[in-house]
């Protein structure tokens, strides 16, 4: 079949993964292939992806095509292992999400995954539910979804790991509920995988669900456990971390670029990579949903591979290692991002039958809900933000963000006539409406499309902030924990503001440039806002919301209801048009 060429980055290494022996033995080399999947988010089915150089989207990802890629790799090299970079579950489309992501876990079991870093979304439903996802059983905090795919859910065959997660003092427990590392035998070689998760996790999941846990510095935690790993004489050490970055502004590099050196130096993954011990031969990353295959200097100043495979199974990260079993060291590492071309696999008749059966079963269990038509739009799609390179971008206003903020405003007004503003976090918008592979006749959208956009099950909150607190809130888009990962809040009709790109963090917005219905807001006046319960609780590091007054929760009004109701009322009037509510100044 015609496949996207595999572009390889090779790094020659003379690094021992453990304490070097006194005598150098004759080399005993073995070739090992590591295939990685990050930010899968339960995407059992393919979705739209624009390959480098293409002028239109293809269907990419999907477990049927991922299985075909794995089958090919295993045939070419039986010494192949499949691993994860976190966020394998959570924020998932309806085919997995409505079944508490048990279909995704079963699919990953069937694909032969052995180990994965924990991601922040693994914690979406709290620690107890995550341990159930790992170990099996039906004692869930959501009995409406749990064990509806399999009445005897058996858990994950692979191990989630994170060296930087432990019980906190308040829990009354010691140690960690998770392993820091695992060592796998691959072709007679001992390959150690050490894991870590983003320290952003406490700010982007429900605090109650992780109240017993502490999240520490990933580099320090990994370095701390490395002596224990090295004492077991592994032949290679690979780091799996759910933390990422993005390429610097103006860079022409992309997921297919070999050995890029334009990864932002202020990004979390860059800083971590420069601090992790040189005995780690390569770093498989995630979290930022970007595709890159870069080189970052380790503490010894030597280039080390740091790779991420975008999102949703569109890309697989591939490492090809030659390791010397006799002397327990890595000789070379090659790195590539491989496009999972569902269309090409389907055309060649190479989709995996077992995965097809799993997807068909999952789809059938949600079909009655998923297929219900909600509305017909005024354009084929309403999209999230995309930059000039066609990469999804949470730092800009988007047509879909405008629509969802307007939907929150409408829902808020229906419950409280004094509501004036709707605000939505961009990270809560998980898909275009609909995905490019799901466009239907007459611009129809169904409930499955809406669920893909808003899969979290968040509910609506109405609250009050002063004008000064709103100014503080908007500054938090660019400061504090968001300084290196800007999250541009999407705002409703009638509300507008300007921000300066060049001004320092904390001073990017002049309160006089924040207007409601054309009038500057007053620092002392109080304004009524509709948002989701995640943001209202200070999620995504928007702590100004925690100072709100007159907070009213609407637990019966889920985010899918908010968007569905608005689409039903306004569908034909809604198009893929960015309204220009946020003005960017030099």
C-alpha positions in Angstrom: 0.0 0.0 0.0 1.1 3.6 -0.3 2.2 4.8 3.1 3.5 8.1 4.3 7.3 7.8 4.3 8.8 7.0 7.6 11.2 9.9 8.4 13.9 8.8 10.8 16.0 10.7 13.3 19.1 8.8 14.4 21.1 9.6 17.4 24.3 7.6 18.1 24.7 6.9 21.8 27.5 5.5 23.9 25.5 5.9 27.0 25.1 3.1 29.5 21.7 2.8 31.0 23.2 1.5 34.2 26.5 1.4 36.1 29.1 0.4 33.5 30.8 -3.0 34.1 34.5 -3.1 34.8 35.1 -5.1 31.6 33.7 -4.3 28.2 32.2 -7.5 26.8 31.8 -8.3 23.1 28.7 -6.5 21.9 25.4 -8.5 21.8 23.1 -6.1 19.8 19.4 -6.5 19.4 17.0 -4.2 17.6 13.9 -3.0 19.5 11.0 -1.0 18.1 8.9 1.2 20.5 5.6 2.5 19.2 3.9 5.2 21.3 0.4 6.6 21.4 -0.4 9.9 23.2 -3.6 11.8 23.8 -5.7 9.1 22.4 -8.8 10.3 24.4 -10.8 7.2 23.5 -10.9 7.9 19.8 -11.9 4.4 18.7 -12.8 5.8 15.3 -10.8 7.9 12.8 -11.1 11.6 12.6 -10.0 14.4 10.3 -6.2 15.1 10.0 -4.3 17.2 7.5 -1.0 15.5 6.5 2.0 17.7 5.7 1.7 18.8 2.1 -1.9 17.8 1.7 -4.7 20.2 0.7 -7.5 18.3 2.3 -8.2 16.2 5.5 -7.9 12.4 5.5 -9.4 10.0 7.9 -6.6 9.2 10.4 -6.3 7.1 13.5 -8.9 4.7 14.7 -8.1 1.5 16.4 -8.6 -0.6 13.2 -5.9 1.3 11.4 -3.6 1.5 14.5 -3.8 -2.2 14.8 -2.7 -2.5 11.1 0.3 -0.3 11.7 1.2 -2.4 14.8 0.8 -5.6 12.9 3.2 -4.4 10.2 5.7 -3.3 12.7 5.6 -6.6 14.6 6.0 -8.5 11.3 9.0 -6.4 10.4 10.5 -6.7 13.9 9.1 -9.1 16.4 10.9 -7.1 19.1 8.2 -4.4 19.1 6.5 -3.0 22.1 3.5 -0.6 22.3 3.4 2.1 25.0 1.4 5.2 25.8 2.1 8.9 26.6 -1.0 9.5 28.7 -4.6 10.8 28.2 -5.6 7.5 26.7 -9.0 8.0 28.2 -11.1 11.0 29.2 -12.7 13.7 27.0 -13.6 10.9 24.6 -16.2 10.8 21.8 -19.5 9.2 22.5 -18.6 5.7 21.3 -16.2 5.3 24.2 -17.1 8.2 26.5 -20.7 7.2 27.0 -19.5 3.8 28.1 -17.0 5.2 30.7 -14.1 4.6 28.3 -14.2 0.9 28.9 -14.2 0.2 25.1 -11.0 2.3 24.8 -9.2 0.3 27.5 -10.3 -3.0 25.9 -9.1 -1.7 22.5 -5.7 -0.8 24.0 -5.6 -4.3 25.6 -6.3 -5.8 22.2 -3.6 -3.7 20.6 -1.1 -5.1 23.1 -0.2 -2.0 25.0 2.2 -2.8 27.8 2.7 0.5 29.8 1.6 4.1 29.7 2.3 7.3 31.5 -0.6 8.7 33.4 -2.2 11.8 31.9 -4.3 14.5 33.6 -7.4 13.2 31.9 -6.9 9.8 33.5 -7.8 11.6 36.7 -11.0 13.3 35.3 -13.3 11.0 37.4 -11.0 10.9 40.4 -8.5 8.4 41.9 -11.0 5.7 42.9 -12.4 5.5 39.3 -8.9 5.5 37.8 -7.9 2.6 40.0 -11.1 0.8 38.8 -10.1 1.5 35.2 -6.7 0.0 36.0 -7.9 -3.0 38.0 -11.4 -3.8 36.8 -14.7 -4.1 38.6 -18.0 -2.2 38.5 -17.9 -0.2 41.8 -18.0 3.2 39.9 -19.0 6.7 40.7 -21.1 6.6 37.5 -23.2 3.5 37.5 -25.1 4.8 34.4 -22.0 4.3 32.3 -19.8 1.8 34.1 -20.0 -1.9 33.0 -22.4 -1.1 30.2 -19.9 -2.3 27.6 -18.9 -5.4 29.5 -21.0 -6.3 32.6 -17.8 -7.7 34.1 -15.2 -5.0 33.2 -11.8 -6.6 33.6 -9.5 -3.6 33.7 -6.4 -2.7 31.8 -3.8 -5.3 30.8 -1.2 -2.4 30.6 0.2 -0.5 33.6 -0.3 3.2 34.1 2.9 4.7 35.7 4.0 8.0 37.2 7.1 8.6 39.4 5.8 12.1 40.4 2.5 11.1 42.0 2.2 10.0 45.6 -0.2 10.1 48.5 -0.1 13.4 50.4 0.1 13.8 54.2 -3.6 14.5 54.5 -4.5 11.1 53.0 -3.0 9.3 56.0 -1.2 7.0 53.5 2.3 6.6 52.4 3.8 5.7 49.0 1.9 5.9 45.8 -1.1 4.1 44.2 1.0 3.9 41.0 4.2 2.3 40.0 7.0 4.7 39.0 8.4 2.4 36.3 8.2 -1.0 34.7 10.9 -3.1 33.0 9.8 -5.0 29.9 11.6 -7.9 28.3 11.7 -7.3 24.5 13.6 -9.7 22.3 15.8 -10.6 25.3 16.6 -7.0 26.0 15.5 -5.3 29.3 13.8 -2.0 28.4 12.9 0.2 31.4 10.0 2.7 31.0 9.8 5.4 33.7 6.7 7.7 33.8 5.5 11.1 34.9 2.4 13.3 34.5 2.1 17.1 34.1 2.2 19.1 37.4 -0.7 21.1 35.9 -3.0 18.2 36.8 -4.3 19.7 40.1 -5.4 22.8 38.3 -7.2 21.1 35.4 -9.1 18.3 37.1 -11.7 18.3 39.9 -9.8 18.9 43.2 -12.1 16.5 45.1 -11.1 13.6 42.9 -7.4 14.0 43.7 -7.5 15.3 47.2 -5.3 12.5 48.5 -2.6 13.0 46.0 0.5 15.2 45.5 2.1 15.9 42.2 5.8 16.7 42.3 8.4 17.9 39.8 8.7 15.3 37.0 12.4 15.6 36.4 13.3 15.4 40.1 11.0 12.4 40.6 12.4 10.5 37.6 16.0 11.3 38.6 15.3 10.0 42.1 14.1 6.6 40.9 16.7 6.1 38.3 19.3 4.6 40.6 16.8 1.9 41.5 16.2 1.2 37.8 19.9 1.2 37.0 20.6 -1.4 39.7 18.5 -3.8 37.7 20.8 -3.5 34.6 18.4 -2.4 32.0 19.6 -2.2 28.4 17.7 1.1 27.8 15.6 3.6 29.7 12.8 5.4 28.0 10.8 8.2 29.7 7.0 8.3 29.1 5.7 11.7 30.2 2.4 13.4 29.8 3.8 16.9 29.4 4.5 18.8 26.2 5.4 21.9 24.4 5.1 23.4 21.0 7.3 24.7 18.2 8.4 28.3 18.4 6.5 31.0 16.6 7.6 31.3 13.0 9.1 27.8 12.9 8.5 25.9 9.7 9.1 22.5 11.4 6.2 20.1 11.8 5.5 16.5 13.0 7.5 15.1 10.0 10.6 17.3 10.5 13.6 15.2 11.5 15.6 16.5 14.5 13.9 19.8 14.9 15.5 22.3 17.3 12.7 24.8 17.5 10.8 23.4 20.5 10.0 26.4 22.7 12.7 26.6 25.3 10.3 28.0 27.9 7.9 25.0 27.5 7.5 22.5 30.3 8.8 19.6 28.3 12.0 21.4 27.2 12.9 22.3 30.8 12.2 18.8 32.0 14.3 17.3 29.2 17.3 19.4 30.1 17.1 18.2 33.7 16.5 14.4 33.3 19.6 12.3 33.7 21.4 11.4 30.5 20.8 7.7 31.1 17.3 8.2 29.7 17.8 7.6 26.0 14.6 9.2 24.6 11.5 10.9 25.9 8.0 10.2 24.6 5.8 13.1 25.5 2.2 14.3 25.2 -0.4 16.8 26.6 0.0 19.7 24.2 -1.5 17.8 21.3 1.3 18.9 19.0 3.4 16.8 16.6 7.1 17.2 16.8 10.3 15.1 16.6 12.9 17.3 18.3 16.4 17.3 19.8 16.9 18.8 23.3 20.2 18.9 25.1 20.4 16.7 28.2 22.3 17.8 31.4 25.5 16.7 29.8 24.9 18.9 26.7 24.2 16.0 24.4 21.2 16.0 22.1 18.4 13.7 23.1 15.2 12.8 21.3 11.9 14.3 22.6 8.9 13.3 20.4 5.1 13.8 20.5 2.5 12.4 18.2 -0.2 15.0 18.0 -3.6 13.6 19.2 -6.4 11.1 18.7 -4.2 8.4 17.2 -3.5 10.3 14.1 0.2 9.7 14.6 2.2 7.0 16.2 5.6 7.9 17.8 8.2 5.4 16.7 11.6 4.7 18.3 14.0 2.2 16.8 16.7 1.3 19.2 19.8 -0.9 18.9 20.8 -2.0 22.3 23.8 -4.0 23.5 22.6 -6.6 25.9 26.1 -7.7 26.9 27.1 -4.2 28.1 23.6 -2.9 28.9 23.8 0.2 26.8 22.0 1.9 23.9 24.0 2.0 20.7 21.6 4.1 18.5 18.1 5.5 18.5 16.0 6.4 15.5 12.8 8.5 15.9 9.8 9.2 13.6 6.2 10.2 13.7 4.1 7.8 11.5 0.8 8.9 10.0 -2.0 6.4 10.7 -3.8 6.6 7.4 -7.2 5.0 7.9 -8.3 5.7 4.3 -5.2 3.9 2.9 -5.6 1.0 5.2 -9.3 0.6 4.4 -8.7 0.8 0.7 -6.1 -1.9 0.9 -8.4 -4.1 3.0 -6.0 -4.0 6.0 -8.3 -2.8 8.8 -8.0 -5.2 11.8 -11.1 -7.4 12.0 -11.0 -7.8 15.8 -10.9 -4.0 16.3 -13.7 -3.6 13.7 -15.8 -5.9 15.9 -15.0 -4.0 19.0 -15.9 -0.6 17.4 -19.1 -2.1 15.9 -20.2 -3.3 19.4 -19.4 0.0 21.1 -21.1 1.9 18.3 -24.2 -0.2 18.6 -24.5 0.3 22.3 -24.7 4.1 21.9 -26.4 4.3 18.5 -29.9 5.2 19.8 -28.5 8.3 21.5 -25.7 9.2 19.2 -27.7 9.2 16.0 -30.4 11.6 17.1 -30.4 14.7 14.9 -30.1 17.9 16.9 -30.1 20.7 14.2 -29.0 21.8 10.8 -26.4 24.4 10.6 -25.9 27.3 8.3 -22.5 25.9 7.1 -21.1 22.3 6.9 -18.9 22.9 9.9 -18.3 25.3 12.8 -14.6 24.9 13.8 -12.3 25.4 16.7 -9.3 27.8 16.3 -6.6 26.9 13.8 -3.4 28.7 13.1 -2.0 29.6 9.7 -0.4 26.1 9.5 -3.7 24.4 10.0 -2.8 23.3 13.5 -5.5 23.5 16.2 -4.8 26.5 18.4 -6.3 27.3 21.8 -4.7 30.8 21.9 -7.2 32.4 19.4 -10.9 33.2 19.2 -12.8 30.6 17.2 -16.2 30.3 15.6 -17.2 27.4 17.7 -15.9 29.1 20.8 -18.2 32.0 20.0 -21.1 29.7 19.6 -20.6 27.8 22.8 -20.2 31.1 24.8 -23.4 32.3 23.3 -25.1 29.0 24.2 -24.0 29.5 27.8 -25.3 33.1 27.8 -28.7 31.8 26.4 -28.9 29.0 29.0 -27.9 31.4 31.8 -30.6 33.9 30.8 -33.2 31.2 30.6 -32.6 30.5 34.3 -31.7 34.0 35.5 -32.7 37.0 33.4 -29.8 39.1 34.9 -27.1 37.0 33.2 -25.0 39.2 30.9 -22.0 37.2 29.8 -21.1 33.6 28.8 -17.6 32.3 29.1 -16.1 29.0 27.9 -12.6 27.5 28.3 -11.0 26.5 24.9 -9.7 23.2 26.3 -13.3 22.1 26.9 -14.0 22.3 23.2 -12.7 18.9 22.0 -13.8 18.6 18.3 -15.1 20.7 15.4 -18.9 20.6 14.9 -18.9 18.2 13.2 -15.5 16.6 12.6 -14.5 16.9 8.9 -15.1 13.1 8.5 -18.6 13.4 9.8 -20.2 16.1 7.6 -23.7 15.1 6.7 -26.3 16.1 4.1 -28.1 19.4 4.8 -25.4 20.4 7.3 -27.0 18.2 9.9 -25.4 17.5 13.3 -26.4 14.7 15.7 -26.0 14.2 19.4 -22.8 12.2 18.8 -21.3 15.4 17.2 -22.4 17.5 20.1 -21.0 15.0 22.6 -17.6 15.0 20.8 -17.4 18.7 21.2 -18.4 18.7 24.9 -17.6 15.2 26.3 -16.9 16.1 30.0 -20.4 16.1 31.4 -19.8 19.6 33.0 -22.8 21.4 34.3 -23.7 25.1 34.2 -22.9 27.6 36.9 -24.1 31.2 37.2 -22.1 33.6 39.3 -21.1 37.2 39.9 -17.8 39.0 39.4 -16.9 42.7 39.7 -15.4 44.5 36.7 -12.0 44.4 38.4 -12.3 40.6 39.0 -13.2 40.2 35.3 -10.0 42.1 34.4 -8.1 39.8 36.8 -9.7 36.8 35.2 -8.7 37.9 31.7 -5.1 38.6 32.7 -4.9 35.0 34.0 -5.2 33.8 30.4 -1.5 34.9 30.0 0.0 34.7 33.5 0.8 32.3 36.3 0.4 28.7 35.4 -1.0 29.8 32.0 2.0 31.9 31.1 3.7 29.2 29.0 0.4 27.6 27.8 -2.1 30.4 27.0 -5.7 29.5 27.3 -7.9 32.2 25.5 -11.3 32.2 27.1 -14.2 32.3 24.5 -16.8 35.0 25.2 -20.3 35.7 24.3 -22.1 38.3 22.1 -21.9 41.8 23.4 -18.8 41.2 25.5 -15.4 42.3 24.0 -11.9 43.1 25.0 -8.5 43.9 23.6 -5.1 42.5 24.8 -1.5 43.4 23.9 0.8 40.7 22.7 4.0 42.6 23.7 2.9 43.9 27.2 4.2 41.9 30.2 2.1 39.2 31.9 -0.3 40.9 34.3 -0.6 44.0 32.2 -1.8 42.8 28.9 -5.3 44.2 29.3 -6.5 47.8 30.0 -9.8 47.6 31.9 -11.1 50.4 29.7 -10.8 48.1 26.7 -13.2 45.6 28.3 -16.7 46.4 27.1 -20.2 45.1 27.5 -22.6 46.1 24.8 -20.2 48.8 23.7 -19.7 50.4 27.2 -16.5 49.9 29.2 -17.1 47.8 32.3 -16.8 49.5 35.7 -14.2 48.1 38.2 -16.7 48.3 41.0 -19.9 47.1 39.2 -21.0 43.5 39.5 -21.7 41.4 36.4 -23.6 38.1 36.1 -21.8 35.3 34.2 -22.8 31.9 33.0 -20.0 29.3 32.7 -19.3 25.7 33.4 -18.7 24.2 36.8 -15.1 23.4 35.9 -14.2 27.0 35.3 -16.3 28.2 38.1 -14.2 26.1 40.5 -11.0 27.8 39.3 -10.2 25.1 36.7 -7.5 25.8 34.1 -5.9 28.1 36.6 -8.6 30.8 36.4 -8.5 31.4 40.1 -10.5 34.7 39.8 -13.6 32.6 39.5 -13.1 31.4 43.1 -13.8 34.9 44.3 -17.2 34.9 42.8 -20.3 35.7 44.8 -24.0 34.7 44.5 -22.9 31.3 42.9 -25.8 29.2 41.6 -25.2 25.7 40.4 -27.5 24.2 37.7 -26.6 20.5 38.1 -29.4 19.4 35.7 -28.1 21.5 32.8 -25.1 19.6 31.3 -22.9 21.1 28.6 -24.4 18.9 25.9 -27.8 20.2 26.9 -26.6 23.8 26.7 -25.2 23.4 23.2 -28.0 21.2 21.9 -30.7 23.6 23.0 -28.9 26.5 21.4 -28.3 24.6 18.1 -32.0 23.7 18.0 -33.0 27.4 18.5 -30.4 29.0 16.2 -28.9 26.2 13.9 -29.6 27.7 10.4 -28.2 31.1 11.5 -24.9 29.6 12.8 -21.9 29.5 10.4 -18.2 29.1 10.6 -17.6 32.8 11.3 -15.3 34.2 13.9 -17.1 37.2 15.4 -14.0 39.3 16.4 -14.9 39.8 20.0 -11.3 39.5 21.1 -9.0 42.1 19.5 -5.2 41.4 19.5 -2.9 44.5 19.7 0.8 44.6 19.0 
